[in-house]
Amino acid sequence: MAIKVIVNIPNEAPYDVRIGAGQLEGVGAKLRAVSAAPDAFVLTDSTVGSLYLEPVRASLKAAGFRTVAVTVPAGEESKSVACAAELWQAMADAKLGRDALVVALGGGVVGDIAGFVASTYMRGVPFVQVPTTLLAMVDSSVGGKTGINLDAGKNLVGTFCQPLYVCASTDTLATLDEREWACGCGEVAKSAAVEGDDFFFWLMEHAERMAARDPEVVTEAIARCVTLKADVVARDEHESAGVRECLNYGHTYGHAVEKLAGYGVYSHGHAVAEGMRFAARLAAACGRGSEEFAQAQDELLDALGLPALDFAADPTEVLACMKGDKKVRGGKLRYVLVHDAGDWSVESPDDDTVLGQLEAWMASKRA
């Protein structure tokens, strides 16, 4: 049986997130229930398309949608200005109007760029998320953030645009390889750390079953993450009240790892997990956290199949990369520091403190 989480954001239409096995069955009818659009523009990638595109297209056609499908290469390279331009042109060539529906069928990359082109084509057309990875189900498909990357950094261009509906069919998770599975577990761990003791200790207790993809535990973990994100986004949709920033835990250092190592070398979730390890130590150095929490978090990440990375780089280069992050204000880093599970703050430690911790972190990698 599916779990339903309602995302109810002030001044936005509420939407359902359906989580469970078998949700792809009859997806056309599900989308018809939320949209009267004549046309459906399905965006997927080369990996997901070979598995699910044809049954999804058939279901959409059966529900009365005229379907147009475009497949982009799998990977972060598709989150680019060039790819977005190609998609806008494909939508125009297909003579899609403002009453078209964009369907994001895939993981986080597909969801981010599909949402971005949907929110900007003809100044905005509706879209739905059909996430097929754990990462997308627990994070990027919910909350309305869209984006593409620039050479200067990740997700530097984007919009806030809520989907009409999210269809998270857990059957699709069976096709994920170990790297992609662990990637999603990184975002689950992030959510647990910022949510509180209940989620954090539940995940510690069930980490082995989560890593082994136990269906009951996986569905519960997704629902917990979505519930947290729905609550946070309802209170701070545009990340202007300081609440939504908690969801960036681990991302400042994690995004620097992704960029400096080269996008795709490490998965996003594993880079975030590394960022969580560094952030816990930075929090302790700033007197805002503890070595005990850092150790407990390390143990959780290890149990989820997210060992510490061997990535090392020049500390000054890493600091400069982090200062190009979109969360920087007035030239100062804004770091999410978790003091203990569920107890967090956003701080702007001085550059000398951050650089000192980066030097110690890199030294530990080279030891």
TORMARKOL-978820 format. One record per residue (C-alpha): residue number from 1; z, y, x. Coordinates in Angstrom, 3 decimals, always signed. Example, Ala and Ser with C-alpha at 12.3 -4.5 7.8 and 13.67 -1.06 7.14 Angstrom:
! residues 2
<site 1 <+7.800 -4.500 +12.300>>
<site 2 <+7.140 -1.060 +13.670>>
***
This chain:
! residues 367
<site 1 <+0.000 +0.000 +0.000>>
<site 2 <-0.875 +3.461 +1.292>>
<site 3 <+1.693 +6.116 +2.112>>
<site 4 <+0.884 +9.585 +0.801>>
<site 5 <+2.085 +12.734 +2.533>>
<site 6 <+1.299 +16.063 +0.868>>
<site 7 <+0.631 +19.027 +3.132>>
<site 8 <+1.657 +22.077 +1.129>>
<site 9 <+1.049 +25.343 +2.974>>
<site 10 <+1.750 +28.748 +1.383>>
<site 11 <-1.438 +30.463 +0.193>>
<site 12 <-3.503 +27.324 +0.858>>
<site 13 <-4.558 +24.511 -1.437>>
<site 14 <-2.287 +21.491 -0.909>>
<site 15 <-3.956 +18.349 +0.369>>
<site 16 <-3.119 +14.674 +0.629>>
<site 17 <-2.886 +12.580 +3.760>>
<site 18 <-3.340 +8.910 +2.848>>
<site 19 <-2.136 +6.428 +5.470>>
<site 20 <-2.550 +2.670 +5.297>>
<site 21 <-4.817 -0.332 +5.581>>
<site 22 <-8.054 -0.393 +3.588>>
<site 23 <-8.387 +3.362 +3.146>>
<site 24 <-12.027 +3.373 +4.259>>
<site 25 <-12.917 +1.179 +1.300>>
<site 26 <-14.314 +3.416 -1.401>>
<site 27 <-13.999 +6.497 +0.793>>
<site 28 <-16.919 +8.082 -1.069>>
<site 29 <-15.061 +7.889 -4.372>>
<site 30 <-11.922 +9.316 -2.715>>
<site 31 <-13.872 +12.293 -1.401>>
<site 32 <-15.693 +12.776 -4.690>>
<site 33 <-12.284 +13.138 -6.325>>
<site 34 <-11.570 +16.217 -4.176>>
<site 35 <-15.071 +17.690 -3.879>>
<site 36 <-18.025 +18.350 -6.184>>
<site 37 <-20.289 +18.999 -3.171>>
<site 38 <-23.868 +17.755 -3.523>>
<site 39 <-24.227 +17.154 +0.224>>
<site 40 <-22.058 +15.499 +2.868>>
<site 41 <-22.627 +16.256 +6.557>>
<site 42 <-21.056 +13.378 +8.496>>
<site 43 <-20.196 +14.012 +12.126>>
<site 44 <-19.209 +11.083 +14.313>>
<site 45 <-19.502 +10.014 +17.941>>
<site 46 <-21.386 +7.279 +19.731>>
<site 47 <-18.400 +4.929 +19.808>>
<site 48 <-17.171 +5.309 +16.233>>
<site 49 <-20.634 +5.634 +14.729>>
<site 50 <-21.635 +2.111 +15.708>>
<site 51 <-18.576 +0.749 +13.924>>
<site 52 <-18.101 +2.796 +10.770>>
<site 53 <-20.944 +5.236 +10.119>>
<site 54 <-23.157 +3.017 +7.984>>
<site 55 <-20.439 +1.771 +5.586>>
<site 56 <-19.126 +5.333 +5.210>>
<site 57 <-22.639 +6.668 +4.509>>
<site 58 <-23.228 +3.906 +1.959>>
<site 59 <-19.948 +4.738 +0.230>>
<site 60 <-20.805 +8.436 +0.144>>
<site 61 <-24.240 +7.734 -1.299>>
<site 62 <-22.707 +5.486 -3.950>>
<site 63 <-20.466 +8.401 -4.922>>
<site 64 <-23.491 +10.671 -5.384>>
<site 65 <-23.530 +12.586 -2.106>>
<site 66 <-26.760 +13.328 -0.280>>
<site 67 <-25.775 +12.451 +3.258>>
<site 68 <-26.824 +13.844 +6.599>>
<site 69 <-25.296 +12.265 +9.709>>
<site 70 <-25.182 +13.443 +13.309>>
<site 71 <-23.768 +11.455 +16.212>>
<site 72 <-22.513 +13.224 +19.336>>
<site 73 <-21.646 +11.615 +22.675>>
<site 74 <-18.090 +10.286 +22.829>>
<site 75 <-15.738 +12.339 +24.994>>
<site 76 <-14.426 +15.839 +25.621>>
<site 77 <-17.841 +17.032 +26.794>>
<site 78 <-18.890 +17.257 +23.142>>
<site 79 <-16.263 +19.928 +22.483>>
<site 80 <-18.563 +22.615 +23.847>>
<site 81 <-20.353 +25.769 +22.777>>
<site 82 <-23.695 +24.011 +23.336>>
<site 83 <-22.760 +21.099 +21.082>>
<site 84 <-21.445 +23.432 +18.378>>
<site 85 <-24.736 +25.349 +18.450>>
<site 86 <-26.690 +22.117 +18.052>>
<site 87 <-24.561 +21.141 +15.065>>
<site 88 <-24.959 +24.543 +13.378>>
<site 89 <-28.710 +24.201 +13.810>>
<site 90 <-28.695 +20.662 +12.418>>
<site 91 <-26.805 +21.894 +9.354>>
<site 92 <-29.297 +24.703 +8.855>>
<site 93 <-32.258 +22.334 +9.347>>
<site 94 <-30.788 +20.077 +6.663>>
<site 95 <-30.636 +23.122 +4.359>>
<site 96 <-26.937 +22.694 +3.759>>
<site 97 <-25.399 +25.403 +1.607>>
<site 98 <-21.887 +26.747 +1.311>>
<site 99 <-21.145 +23.986 -1.169>>
<site 100 <-21.711 +21.228 +1.425>>
<site 101 <-18.873 +19.007 +2.637>>
<site 102 <-18.378 +18.219 +6.329>>
<site 103 <-16.889 +14.786 +7.038>>
<site 104 <-15.231 +14.290 +10.424>>
<site 105 <-15.409 +10.565 +11.176>>
<site 106 <-13.761 +9.800 +14.487>>
<site 107 <-10.987 +10.776 +16.856>>
<site 108 <-9.581 +14.100 +17.932>>
<site 109 <-12.729 +15.386 +19.616>>
<site 110 <-14.836 +14.781 +16.499>>
<site 111 <-12.172 +16.258 +14.236>>
<site 112 <-11.790 +19.387 +16.379>>
<site 113 <-15.474 +20.207 +16.643>>
<site 114 <-16.307 +19.165 +13.065>>
<site 115 <-13.574 +21.447 +11.771>>
<site 116 <-14.778 +24.257 +14.014>>
<site 117 <-18.414 +24.096 +12.894>>
<site 118 <-17.342 +23.681 +9.269>>
<site 119 <-15.110 +26.759 +9.431>>
<site 120 <-17.843 +28.903 +10.978>>
<site 121 <-21.116 +27.684 +9.402>>
<site 122 <-22.014 +30.184 +6.646>>
<site 123 <-18.548 +31.661 +7.273>>
<site 124 <-16.897 +28.461 +6.196>>
<site 125 <-17.623 +25.265 +4.302>>
<site 126 <-15.014 +22.672 +3.290>>
<site 127 <-14.348 +19.614 +5.404>>
<site 128 <-12.352 +16.402 +5.336>>
<site 129 <-10.817 +14.368 +8.121>>
<site 130 <-11.388 +10.616 +8.422>>
<site 131 <-9.484 +9.915 +11.662>>
<site 132 <-10.113 +6.603 +13.406>>
<site 133 <-7.716 +6.867 +16.374>>
<site 134 <-3.941 +6.926 +16.558>>
<site 135 <-4.026 +10.310 +18.282>>
<site 136 <-6.076 +11.860 +15.488>>
<site 137 <-3.959 +10.283 +12.750>>
<site 138 <-0.642 +11.515 +14.107>>
<site 139 <-1.750 +14.926 +15.300>>
<site 140 <-5.161 +16.563 +15.280>>
<site 141 <-6.350 +15.589 +11.776>>
<site 142 <-3.420 +17.396 +10.137>>
<site 143 <-2.535 +21.081 +10.367>>
<site 144 <-5.884 +22.819 +10.445>>
<site 145 <-6.368 +23.560 +14.151>>
<site 146 <-10.003 +23.329 +15.240>>
<site 147 <-11.482 +24.089 +18.611>>
<site 148 <-13.863 +23.703 +21.483>>
<site 149 <-13.356 +23.905 +25.240>>
<site 150 <-14.564 +26.462 +27.763>>
<site 151 <-14.864 +26.050 +31.521>>
<site 152 <-11.725 +28.187 +31.752>>
<site 153 <-9.619 +25.778 +29.704>>
<site 154 <-9.150 +23.511 +26.732>>
<site 155 <-9.311 +24.672 +23.096>>
<site 156 <-9.751 +28.331 +24.060>>
<site 157 <-12.129 +28.922 +21.127>>
<site 158 <-11.204 +27.768 +17.648>>
<site 159 <-10.013 +28.546 +14.151>>
<site 160 <-7.276 +27.633 +11.726>>
<site 161 <-8.891 +25.789 +8.820>>
<site 162 <-7.135 +23.240 +6.641>>
<site 163 <-9.039 +20.133 +5.513>>
<site 164 <-9.430 +19.160 +1.858>>
<site 165 <-8.198 +15.638 +2.458>>
<site 166 <-7.205 +13.250 +5.243>>
<site 167 <-8.064 +9.557 +5.002>>
<site 168 <-6.204 +7.622 +7.710>>
<site 169 <-7.247 +3.981 +7.498>>
<site 170 <-5.065 +2.019 +9.901>>
<site 171 <-7.597 -0.837 +10.035>>
<site 172 <-9.650 +1.251 +12.462>>
<site 173 <-6.850 +1.159 +15.034>>
<site 174 <-7.612 -2.498 +15.799>>
<site 175 <-10.721 -1.435 +17.731>>
<site 176 <-8.879 +0.904 +20.130>>
<site 177 <-8.597 -0.116 +23.762>>
<site 178 <-5.278 +0.074 +25.591>>
<site 179 <-6.011 +3.492 +27.083>>
<site 180 <-6.794 +5.034 +23.698>>
<site 181 <-3.784 +3.345 +22.097>>
<site 182 <-1.418 +4.691 +24.743>>
<site 183 <-3.044 +8.105 +24.308>>
<site 184 <-1.908 +8.190 +20.676>>
<site 185 <+1.545 +6.955 +21.629>>
<site 186 <+1.946 +10.041 +23.804>>
<site 187 <+1.657 +12.311 +20.782>>
<site 188 <+3.995 +10.053 +18.796>>
<site 189 <+6.598 +10.426 +21.542>>
<site 190 <+6.107 +14.200 +21.550>>
<site 191 <+6.731 +14.353 +17.807>>
<site 192 <+9.854 +12.224 +18.136>>
<site 193 <+11.258 +14.444 +20.890>>
<site 194 <+10.913 +17.647 +18.882>>
<site 195 <+11.821 +16.165 +15.470>>
<site 196 <+15.347 +15.007 +16.268>>
<site 197 <+17.684 +12.109 +16.900>>
<site 198 <+16.569 +10.107 +13.870>>
<site 199 <+12.925 +9.814 +14.940>>
<site 200 <+13.645 +9.731 +18.686>>
<site 201 <+16.129 +6.870 +18.532>>
<site 202 <+14.094 +5.035 +15.877>>
<site 203 <+11.126 +5.144 +18.248>>
<site 204 <+13.232 +3.993 +21.189>>
<site 205 <+14.410 +1.047 +19.087>>
<site 206 <+10.869 +0.190 +17.982>>
<site 207 <+8.963 +1.124 +21.158>>
<site 208 <+8.004 -2.440 +22.042>>
<site 209 <+6.745 -3.123 +18.520>>
<site 210 <+4.852 +0.176 +18.592>>
<site 211 <+3.226 -0.731 +21.903>>
<site 212 <+2.350 -4.142 +20.434>>
<site 213 <+0.738 -2.413 +17.408>>
<site 214 <+3.009 -3.924 +14.786>>
<site 215 <+1.399 -2.725 +11.505>>
<site 216 <+4.674 -1.862 +9.770>>
<site 217 <+5.991 +0.156 +12.707>>
<site 218 <+2.649 +1.850 +13.308>>
<site 219 <+2.295 +2.983 +9.694>>
<site 220 <+5.873 +4.272 +9.682>>
<site 221 <+5.333 +6.151 +12.950>>
<site 222 <+2.156 +7.813 +11.645>>
<site 223 <+3.901 +8.829 +8.423>>
<site 224 <+6.843 +10.298 +10.359>>
<site 225 <+4.520 +12.308 +12.599>>
<site 226 <+2.482 +13.593 +9.662>>
<site 227 <+5.625 +14.514 +7.725>>
<site 228 <+6.938 +16.477 +10.711>>
<site 229 <+3.651 +18.262 +11.225>>
<site 230 <+3.249 +19.053 +7.528>>
<site 231 <+6.705 +20.633 +7.495>>
<site 232 <+6.113 +22.636 +10.667>>
<site 233 <+2.673 +23.879 +9.603>>
<site 234 <+4.002 +24.855 +6.162>>
<site 235 <+6.480 +27.141 +7.898>>
<site 236 <+4.134 +28.505 +10.563>>
<site 237 <+0.451 +27.810 +9.886>>
<site 238 <-0.963 +30.229 +12.459>>
<site 239 <+1.637 +29.695 +15.185>>
<site 240 <+2.905 +33.231 +14.716>>
<site 241 <+6.526 +32.603 +13.713>>
<site 242 <+7.504 +30.532 +16.746>>
<site 243 <+8.007 +27.319 +14.765>>
<site 244 <+4.662 +25.595 +15.286>>
<site 245 <+4.901 +26.078 +19.038>>
<site 246 <+7.211 +23.061 +19.224>>
<site 247 <+4.111 +20.902 +18.716>>
<site 248 <+2.858 +22.152 +22.097>>
<site 249 <+5.639 +20.281 +23.908>>
<site 250 <+4.165 +18.740 +27.041>>
<site 251 <+0.807 +20.425 +26.531>>
<site 252 <+0.986 +23.342 +29.002>>
<site 253 <+1.273 +21.092 +32.047>>
<site 254 <-0.709 +18.340 +30.304>>
<site 255 <-3.731 +20.572 +29.742>>
<site 256 <-3.608 +21.621 +33.412>>
<site 257 <-3.655 +17.948 +34.441>>
<site 258 <-6.673 +17.297 +32.222>>
<site 259 <-8.595 +20.256 +33.604>>
<site 260 <-7.773 +19.840 +37.295>>
<site 261 <-8.296 +16.079 +37.312>>
<site 262 <-11.510 +16.471 +35.318>>
<site 263 <-11.682 +15.979 +31.553>>
<site 264 <-11.690 +12.278 +30.748>>
<site 265 <-9.996 +11.082 +33.938>>
<site 266 <-6.702 +10.884 +32.043>>
<site 267 <-6.450 +10.602 +28.282>>
<site 268 <-5.062 +13.600 +26.415>>
<site 269 <-1.966 +11.725 +25.229>>
<site 270 <-1.150 +10.398 +28.685>>
<site 271 <-1.526 +13.899 +30.138>>
<site 272 <+0.831 +15.201 +27.429>>
<site 273 <+3.333 +12.456 +28.304>>
<site 274 <+3.197 +13.604 +31.923>>
<site 275 <+3.713 +17.148 +30.679>>
<site 276 <+6.790 +16.016 +28.765>>
<site 277 <+8.238 +14.475 +31.940>>
<site 278 <+7.694 +17.715 +33.851>>
<site 279 <+8.955 +19.912 +31.000>>
<site 280 <+12.202 +17.916 +30.757>>
<site 281 <+12.880 +18.584 +34.426>>
<site 282 <+11.942 +22.246 +34.088>>
<site 283 <+14.348 +22.493 +31.148>>
<site 284 <+17.160 +21.027 +33.262>>
<site 285 <+16.362 +23.452 +36.099>>
<site 286 <+16.549 +26.366 +33.629>>
<site 287 <+19.900 +25.174 +32.314>>
<site 288 <+18.306 +24.321 +28.959>>
<site 289 <+18.170 +20.548 +29.231>>
<site 290 <+19.785 +17.636 +30.977>>
<site 291 <+18.909 +14.881 +33.406>>
<site 292 <+20.210 +12.425 +30.792>>
<site 293 <+17.584 +13.467 +28.260>>
<site 294 <+14.868 +13.437 +30.932>>
<site 295 <+15.835 +9.874 +31.820>>
<site 296 <+15.925 +8.733 +28.184>>
<site 297 <+12.519 +10.286 +27.599>>
<site 298 <+11.132 +8.584 +30.727>>
<site 299 <+12.359 +5.241 +29.449>>
<site 300 <+10.738 +5.822 +26.065>>
<site 301 <+7.394 +6.770 +27.598>>
<site 302 <+7.511 +3.751 +29.917>>
<site 303 <+8.211 +1.439 +26.974>>
<site 304 <+5.246 +2.900 +25.068>>
<site 305 <+2.878 +2.089 +27.931>>
<site 306 <+2.768 +5.616 +29.359>>
<site 307 <+3.954 +5.326 +32.979>>
<site 308 <+4.166 +8.440 +35.140>>
<site 309 <+0.755 +9.494 +36.447>>
<site 310 <-0.129 +9.567 +40.138>>
<site 311 <-1.774 +12.985 +39.683>>
<site 312 <-0.902 +15.528 +42.366>>
<site 313 <-2.407 +18.915 +43.160>>
<site 314 <-1.570 +22.149 +44.917>>
<site 315 <+1.372 +23.701 +43.013>>
<site 316 <-0.079 +27.213 +43.147>>
<site 317 <-3.354 +25.921 +41.705>>
<site 318 <-1.512 +24.150 +38.909>>
<site 319 <+0.491 +27.297 +38.108>>
<site 320 <-2.679 +29.391 +38.013>>
<site 321 <-4.284 +26.851 +35.694>>
<site 322 <-1.274 +26.852 +33.373>>
<site 323 <-1.363 +30.662 +33.247>>
<site 324 <-4.852 +30.401 +31.790>>
<site 325 <-3.385 +28.587 +28.788>>
<site 326 <-3.934 +30.214 +25.398>>
<site 327 <-0.158 +30.362 +24.817>>
<site 328 <+0.366 +32.843 +27.667>>
<site 329 <+1.635 +36.231 +26.475>>
<site 330 <+1.618 +39.300 +28.691>>
<site 331 <+0.771 +37.149 +31.683>>
<site 332 <+3.881 +35.002 +31.150>>
<site 333 <+3.984 +31.302 +30.412>>
<site 334 <+5.552 +30.230 +27.147>>
<site 335 <+7.037 +26.813 +27.734>>
<site 336 <+8.428 +24.519 +25.073>>
<site 337 <+11.670 +23.189 +26.549>>
<site 338 <+13.529 +20.385 +24.798>>
<site 339 <+17.277 +20.541 +25.431>>
<site 340 <+17.923 +17.315 +23.544>>
<site 341 <+16.034 +15.443 +20.837>>
<site 342 <+15.240 +17.965 +18.092>>
<site 343 <+16.838 +20.860 +19.980>>
<site 344 <+14.136 +22.972 +21.589>>
<site 345 <+13.271 +26.531 +22.495>>
<site 346 <+10.276 +28.458 +23.795>>
<site 347 <+11.026 +30.060 +27.127>>
<site 348 <+9.206 +32.152 +29.720>>
<site 349 <+10.700 +31.045 +33.025>>
<site 350 <+9.732 +33.190 +35.996>>
<site 351 <+6.890 +32.059 +38.219>>
<site 352 <+9.192 +31.287 +41.162>>
<site 353 <+11.224 +28.850 +39.051>>
<site 354 <+8.124 +27.106 +37.711>>
<site 355 <+6.524 +26.989 +41.155>>
<site 356 <+9.684 +25.522 +42.654>>
<site 357 <+9.696 +22.759 +40.057>>
<site 358 <+5.990 +22.119 +40.570>>
<site 359 <+6.552 +21.792 +44.318>>
<site 360 <+9.363 +19.303 +43.736>>
<site 361 <+7.266 +17.398 +41.173>>
<site 362 <+4.278 +17.151 +43.500>>
<site 363 <+6.496 +16.110 +46.394>>
<site 364 <+7.834 +13.253 +44.263>>
<site 365 <+4.278 +12.113 +43.640>>
<site 366 <+3.455 +12.040 +47.328>>
<site 367 <+6.658 +10.277 +48.367>>
***
